[in-house]
Amino acid sequence: MNISRPGPSPVLNLLTHLPESWNVEQLETVAEFGGVRIERILSKGHASPLGFWYDQDEDEWVLVVQGHARLMFDGRREPVELRTGDSLLIPAHCRHRVEWTSPDDPTIWLAVFHRNGEGLRVGVV
């Protein structure tokens, strides 16, 4: 009996297929399985609206693939600065907002959302 197994997905380059210009942040789901969703987020000069806070039911691990951004967390006085290669784990219900992204060059994020209830764990490299 010959059992066929699925092959790998097509190659996806996170640094290509960028829009010429955009007025709003671009969100694209690149993979979804089990309790995990992976998104590519494209920002250029974007920030969360004043007074708006994300308060998500999911843990979120973000990686700045390219660019520069600042995130503000509820209860902190100073934003967290993220540059190319920086990553951060944001636990579910940790209120946060995008304070600033570079207006000159795109900021490309990879965000991994986890809803399984076990919580994400991040290792030290």
Number of C-alpha atoms within 10 A of each C-alpha: 3 4 5 6 6 6 6 6 7 6 6 9 7 16 14 7 8 12 9 5 8 11 9 12 14 15 14 11 13 13 12 12 8 8 11 15 17 19 18 21 20 24 24 23 18 19 19 17 10 9 6 12 16 15 13 16 14 22 23 23 19 21 20 21 19 20 22 25 26 17 17 19 18 13 8 9 8 11 17 14 14 19 15 15 12 15 17 14 16 18 19 19 12 17 16 20 21 20 19 19 24 16 14 10 13 21 24 24 26 22 22 21 24 22 17 12 11 8 13 19 10 10 5 4 3
